[in-house]
């Protein structure tokens, strides 16, 4: 099956049944080679005329995407996904979606450079906040006017006036827009979800390296969402006790929410409490208690990590800067100006009104990136991503985290193009510069001072 090329978009159009028994729909090596040669900004498989498909049938195209991706700078995915098709595909691949999904070809074209600057008014909604953010940034970059619904209720209300919009986006997923590793973040708390029976498998299923890197960039509150835990054994007890003692070295707190002890020996709770773990009945008992969150999030000097910046990291500085600058330029409609570059400890000349975020990365290379924003840039981000201006510092920080998550995804993609594989933590945000400086204290790194329309912005890369 050869792709149809039209206006810079390559489209495969299978029909009827798409499963492992229909060899006529298999993608051959020749098809792949022919597609790679196409100068296309989108490479899509339209499911419009597919009556039935299963995972085996889709995998033929997914394997093609995987072969094309390293050598072809294009969006790869499926389009014309109605509700049932979108739900089926997301269930097939769950947290391993490495390709994009679009509810229509019209939606997909909005993300093509061949259709740039058409000025479409676009209503968009996704349950995933990171996805909403990513789509809004990309649409804005391509010259469109995104209107973001922050809830399903708001989306349905706006959708009822569909004449106001050129395109309505739902049931859409953009691949590689950030980093999530079986966790989520809320109010600078990392939330892990655990369920069923907790045993020795925790040693292999829990990403300890991710946890260590989250501690390194200043996360101090870790919540285990344990509503669906049925029981735990002595191996799990030992795991959580050790995790709590290790985290306490960073002045971090471990909490369990929703854990009942109907099938767990009461002595287990005493042991966990003795190791410093706290217990809450409801998630809102923590997340809606702003005073408690602020107390848990306080940072202290980070003496555990004494790594020095090295040449291998510095050589990749252009990729880190390119990803950062391109994203902020999108959001501010201004060109970046580089004021200075220095290798030293972090220096923040003006701390009043500054807010910051940090991420850690690890894999083939490892390190920490710090972004220091003036509130003017952060508020512009809120205006774009939320559709309104706000002075609510917590809303600004949440929006800042989403923006940095997008930057992280771009960094990972740029490095992957050079065969450098990394994982990235979720962003930690700071309303107080002292909390940030406690983490970065005495760390030598590369500081790049940038300017966006007279707004000063600092980028700091260290280990």
Secondary structure, DSSP 8 states (H G I E B T S, - for coil): ---EEETTEEEE---EEESTT-GGG---HHHHHHHHHS--SEEEEE-TTEEEE-HHHHHHHHHHHHHHHTT--SEEEEE---HHHHHHHHHHHTT---SEE-SSHHHHHTT-GGGTT---EEEE--SSHHHHHHHHHHHHHTT-EEEE-SSHHHHHHHHTTGGG-SEEE-S-B-SSSS--SSEEEETTEEEEEEEEEESTTHHHHS-HHHHHHHHHTT--EEEEEEEEEEEE-HHHHHHHHHHHHHHHTTT-EEEEES---SSS-HHHHHHHHHTT-EEES-THHHHT-HHHHHHHT------S------HHHHTTHHHHHHHHHHHHHHHHT--EEEEEEEEEE---S--TTEEEEEEEEEESS-EEEEEEEEHHHHHHHHHHHHSS----HHHHHHHHHHHHHHHHHHHHHHHHTTT--EEE---EEESSHHHHHHHHTT-EEEEEEEEETTEEEEEEEE-
